[in-house]
Amino acid sequence: MKIKPGASALLASLVLTTLTGCSMTDTNESDSLPSAGTSTTSQAADQAEKISSELFDLIGLKGTTTKTRAGVMECSGKDPEKYFTVFHPWTFTPASPEQLDGVMERLKEEMPKHGWKIVGYGPDNSKNQNLTITADNDAKKYGVKIAHFAKDARPNLNVFLTSGCYQVPEGEKVD
């Protein structure tokens, strides 16, 4: 899936918010995404879905997830034929709402044991004050924002995973 620039303004904002302040290396500009290395869009999308699966395993609860695929969008300020970022949004809904009790606190403790650095934790600015975790994984060059929507009709976790800025291999173009 490829997202067009006009349709991705909100996603770009979320990507930058998710990765702001992270130390995923290889960037000199404070507002640009860190480098994620070289990859094809297909390989990078597969990697994002693999990392999402690892996060699902960390949640450690029975329930359902949305069946979204990873998407690709431009890296702001870089050649769109050579540079891209990958994002993977998904939602987890537990078998029963009370299963989510304490899950964010557990994730806050467990994620660092799996290479994630917690860079933000606490309620968001919404009316419902949804509890959120923002974390970076420097080794994998990904960031994630997880929000617990406890007051929704069906309480759930909303996960937004995003990569640093990839470059396609020499001689290739972004798909």
N, C-alpha and C positions, 0 to 999 in steps of 0.2 A: 504494500500500500504506500502510495506517495502522497504527501499532503502538499497542496499548493501554497505559496507564500501568503496570499490573502486570507486563506482559511486557517493559517497556523499562527496568527498573532497571539491568540490566547495560549496556545501550546508553547510558543517561544517564551512567553512571559513565565509560564510555569517551569519550563526547562531551566531558565536562568535563575529563577527563585530556588529551585531544587538544588542547583549546583553552586549557588552563590557562596563564596567563602570556602569552598572546598579546596583541598590541596592536591587534586588529582594530577598535578605536575604539568610541565611543558606549556605554560602560558605566561606571557608577559603583560597582557592587558587584563585589567581587573574585571571588565565586562564581557570578556570572551570566554568560551567554553574551553576547558582543558583538552589536550590532545588525548585521543583514545587509541592512537596508532593507525595502522593500515588494515583495511578490510574491504571486502565487497559488501554491498548493502544486504544481500541475502545471508551471508555469514554473520554479519553484525546483528541482523534481526533474529537469527537463530540463537545467538549468544544472549540477547535480551530475554528471549523466552526461557532459556535455560536458567538465567539468574532469577527470573520471576518464579520459576518452579522451585528453586532453592528457597526463596522467600516464603512461598506457600508451605514448604516443609517446615520452616521455622514457626509459622503460625501454629502448626501442629493440631488443627481442629478438623473435624468432619464438617463438610458443608459443600457449597457449590461456588464455582467461579464463573464469571462471564467468559465467553469464548472469543475474546479480542485477540487480534494478531498484532505484532509489533509494527510500528510505522516508521517512516523515514521523513526527515525534513532537513532543510538547509541549515548550515552553520552560519549564523549572522556575520556578515562582513567578509565572508570567504567565497571563493569561486564555487558556485552551486553545482558545477559539473564535476568537481573534484572532492568536495568536502560535504559531509552530512553528519547528522546525529540520529540516533534511534531512540524511540520512546515506546513504552508498553504500559498502557493503562488497563487496569482490571479491578474487578470488585469481588470480594469474598463475602458470601452470606452463610453464616453458620446454620447447622441443623436446628438449633434453638438459640434465641437471643442471649440467654444467660451464659452461654459458652464464651462469649466475648468478655465477660467480667475478668479483669486483670490481664487480658492479653497484651495490652500496650505496655504495661509495666514489665511483663515477661519478655516481650520483644526488645525493650530498652536494655534489659540485662543480657539477653542471648545474642543479639546482633553483633556486638563487639567481639564475641568469641568466634565469629565467622567472618571477620575482616571488615565489618562495618563500623564506622566512626559516627557516633550520634552527634549531629551538629545543631539539632533543634528538637525540643520536646516541650509540649505544653498545649494549652487550648488555642484554637485558632480565633480569629476575630469575628466569627459568625455569631448569630443570635444563639445558636445551640452550644457554642463553645466546644466544638468537636476536638477531642484530644488528637494531636498529631505528633509524628516522629519524622524528622528529616535526617537522613544518614547518607554518608559517602563511603564508597569502597574504592580506595586508591589503587589497589592491585587490579581490580577489574575495570576501573575507569567508569564507574556507574554511580549514580545517586538515586535515592528513592525518597518519596514522601508517602507516608501511610497515615490515613485519617480514619478515626473510629467514629462512625455516624451512629452513636448510641440512641439518639432520639428519633431516628427515621422509623417509619411504619414497620420496616424489616431492618433492624440494626445490621450494619455491615462494616467491613473495612474497605476503604477505597485506596488502591495502590497505584502510584504513578512512578514508573521506573524510567530513567533516562540516561543516555550515555554522554560521554564527552564527545569531542568532534573527531570523527574518523576521516581519513583520506583514502580514496580508492587506490588500488594498485596502479602502478605506472601503465599508461596506455588504456586504462578503462575510464568509464564515466559513471556517475551516480545513476542508478536505475530508478 
